[in-house]
Amino acid sequence: MELCIVGLHAPSMAGIDYMSVKLTMDEEPVAVSIVSSGGYDDAGDDSDVLIYSGQGGVQRRDGQMFDQKLERGNLALEKSLHRANDVRVVRGIKDLAYTTGKIYVYDGLYKIQESWAEKNKSGCNVFKYKLVRAPGQPEAYSLWKSILQWKDGSATRPGLILPDLTSVFESPPVALVNDADGEKGPAHFSYVSSLKYSQPFTTSKPSLGCQCLGGCQPGGTNCPCNQRNDGLVPYSSIAVLLTNKFPIHECGPTCACPPNCRNRITQTGVKVRLEVFKSKHRGWGLRSWDPIRAGGFICEYAGDIIKGFTEGDFGNENDDSYIFDATRYYEPLEPVNDSSAVLRESNNDVYLHIAFFAIRHVPPMQELTFDYGIVSPEKGDKGKKKCLCGSVKCRGYFY
């Protein structure tokens, strides 16, 4: 249905989308797109070749099998073979995170190279079409296959320096990769998975923890954590951020809810397979082997909390490159990712955490970026650096 809404594939159910073309007095169908969702015996180890099964031949009510007919979508594919027109191909892949669903990947333009009929396992005739991917297109389905092989260990990630730079602090691991040059990464590096506080913030009003033994739920009017979030749970049941109001009040140490409560999303660690990689022009960056849903939690900005930081505290201006300045303000530029302040309260103490969420769907291996924000006018242009993010809405600089 989503493919239909965006205009990539018109039928909401049928796997073959076609249109009529008028050549002389008669019209004939030609295929414009197909979806290979795995419902038939579509096969092919070569990522650039797809053996596609025709439609029909199954009685939907009782599952009875019969011969496919050369009509509708099947006829359109046959006509496209002879016309040699491009056909859009969408591949359906199992969603490992949510086993009841699939992820659909647009794999680019293909041409139908040949067709034939053969008997299926039930002894009925089915049509087969061999499609070959047009050269020169960006990686799509082939990249997904490679990532699956990296995950199961059947292939090695090119440029891999360390399989897990977190030293098992995270599960899944975070790889360190450089396929751009010969640099091997930082010589002295200690991974931390959360913020290190010298002391928390204090409040004069004690915070009451919730008593939601089964976890905080929408509509829980007696839940003090819901009340702090304007009466709502800020996350969906599949851990997607539902609000643009900040800060977010998550359950804290004094709450009775379990660790898997949906109001503890940022406390459960990284869930996507991340890698730190060397970019060609922007130094070390971060990207994910897994797709990330819009609103999905990516990771926390971890490190040491420094109060009252001023320039020169670390000896030179370059040492503040990885400091997240909480005094900056932001304009709605719609970056790939968004940062949010998350509060966790415990009695009179308040712990502030910076969490990153995807502001839109992020495909695998796309660099993760965020808005660095704008410093106060008093600072002027001191520490101003040229930005190389490549965004169409880039300010051209950052601090």
Long-range contacts (C-beta under 8 A, 24 or more apart in sequence): 2-104, 3-35, 3-90, 3-104, 8-33, 8-88, 8-90, 8-106, 9-33, 9-35, 9-88, 9-90, 14-55, 14-73, 15-39, 15-55, 15-73, 16-55, 16-72, 16-73, 16-74, 16-76, 16-77, 17-73, 18-72, 18-73, 18-76, 18-77, 28-79, 29-72, 29-73, 29-75, 29-76, 29-79, 30-76, 30-79, 30-80, 30-83, 30-85, 31-73, 31-76, 31-77, 31-79, 31-80, 31-85, 31-87, 31-112, 32-87, 32-88, 33-87, 33-88, 33-89, 33-90, 34-77, 34-87, 34-88, 34-89, 34-90, 34-131, 35-90, 35-92, 35-104, 36-89, 36-90, 36-91, 36-92, 37-92, 37-102, 37-104, 38-92, 38-94, 38-102, 40-126, 41-120, 47-133, 47-141, 47-142, 47-145, 48-132, 48-133, 48-142, 49-130, 49-131, 49-132, 49-133, 50-89, 50-91, 50-110, 50-130, 50-131, 50-133, 51-128, 51-129, 51-130, 51-131, 52-77, 52-128, 52-129, 52-130, 52-131, 53-126, 53-127, 53-128, 53-129, 54-126, 54-127, 54-128, 54-129, 57-120, 57-124, 57-125, 57-126, 65-120, 65-122, 65-123, 65-124, 66-124, 67-124, 67-125, 67-126, 68-124, 68-125, 68-126, 68-127, 70-127, 74-127, 77-112, 77-115, 77-127, 77-129, 78-115, 78-127, 80-112, 81-112, 81-113, 81-114, 81-115, 81-129, 84-111, 84-112, 85-111, 86-110, 86-111, 86-134, 87-111, 87-112, 87-131, 89-131, 89-133, 91-140, 91-141, 91-144, 93-141, 93-144, 97-271, 97-290, 98-238, 103-291, 105-140, 105-141, 105-144, 106-140, 107-133, 107-140, 107-141, 108-133, 108-134, 108-137, 108-138, 108-140, 109-133, 109-134, 109-137, 110-134, 143-364, 143-365, 144-364, 147-289, 147-290, 147-364, 147-365, 150-289, 151-273, 151-289, 157-275, 159-277, 159-278, 161-185, 165-189, 165-191, 165-276, 166-191, 166-193, 167-191, 169-193, 170-269, 170-270, 171-269, 172-270, 172-271, 172-272, 172-273, 173-273, 174-270, 174-274, 174-275, 174-276, 175-273, 175-274, 175-275, 175-276, 176-275, 176-276, 176-277, 177-275, 177-276, 177-277, 177-278, 178-277, 178-278, 179-277, 179-278, 180-277, 180-278, 180-279, 180-280, 181-278, 183-278, 185-276, 185-284, 192-302, 192-303, 193-269, 193-300, 193-302, 194-300, 194-302, 194-353, 195-300, 195-302, 195-303, 195-304, 195-305, 195-351, 195-353, 195-354, 196-303, 196-304, 196-305, 197-305, 197-351, 198-305, 198-307, 200-346, 200-349, 200-350, 200-351, 201-349, 201-350, 201-351, 201-352, 202-348, 202-349, 202-350, 203-345, 203-348, 203-349, 203-350, 204-348, 206-347, 206-348, 207-252, 207-254, 207-345, 207-346, 207-347, 207-348, 207-350, 208-254, 209-251, 209-252, 209-253, 209-254, 209-255, 209-256, 209-346, 210-251, 210-255, 210-256, 210-257, 211-256, 212-255, 212-256, 212-257, 212-261, 213-256, 213-257, 213-258, 214-257, 214-258, 215-257, 215-258, 215-260, 215-261, 215-262, 215-263, 216-251, 216-257, 216-261, 216-262, 216-263, 217-262, 225-249, 225-250, 225-251, 225-255, 225-263, 229-263, 233-262, 233-263, 234-263, 235-262, 235-263, 235-265, 236-262, 236-295, 237-262, 238-293, 239-265, 239-271, 239-296, 239-297, 240-293, 240-294, 240-295, 240-296, 241-265, 241-295, 241-296, 241-297, 241-340, 241-357, 242-295, 246-340, 246-341, 247-340, 247-341, 247-342, 247-343, 247-352, 248-340, 248-341, 248-342, 248-343, 248-355, 249-343, 249-344, 249-345, 250-342, 250-343, 250-344, 251-344, 252-344, 252-345, 252-346, 252-351, 253-344, 253-346, 254-345, 254-346, 254-347, 265-297, 266-297, 266-300, 266-342, 266-353, 266-355, 267-344, 270-298, 270-299, 271-297, 272-296, 272-298, 274-298, 274-299, 279-367, 281-388, 282-388, 282-389, 285-367, 285-368, 285-369, 286-367, 286-368, 287-364, 287-365, 287-366, 287-367, 287-368, 288-362, 288-364, 288-365, 288-366, 288-368, 289-364, 289-365, 290-364, 291-361, 291-362, 291-363, 291-364, 292-358, 292-361, 292-362, 293-358, 293-361, 294-358, 294-359, 294-360, 294-361, 295-357, 295-358, 296-357, 296-358, 297-355, 297-356, 297-357, 298-337, 298-355, 298-356, 298-357, 298-358, 298-368, 299-355, 299-356, 300-353, 300-354, 300-355, 300-356, 301-339, 301-353, 301-354, 301-355, 301-356, 311-382, 311-383, 317-383, 320-383, 324-354, 325-373, 325-375, 325-399, 326-352, 326-354, 327-375, 327-376, 328-372, 328-373, 328-374, 328-375, 328-376, 328-399, 329-373, 329-374, 330-371, 330-373, 330-374, 331-374, 333-371, 333-391, 333-393, 333-395, 334-359, 334-393, 335-359, 335-369, 335-370, 335-371, 335-391, 335-393, 336-360, 336-362, 336-366, 336-367, 336-368, 336-369, 336-370, 336-391, 337-362, 337-368, 337-369, 337-370, 338-370, 338-371, 339-370, 339-371, 372-398, 372-399, 374-399, 375-399
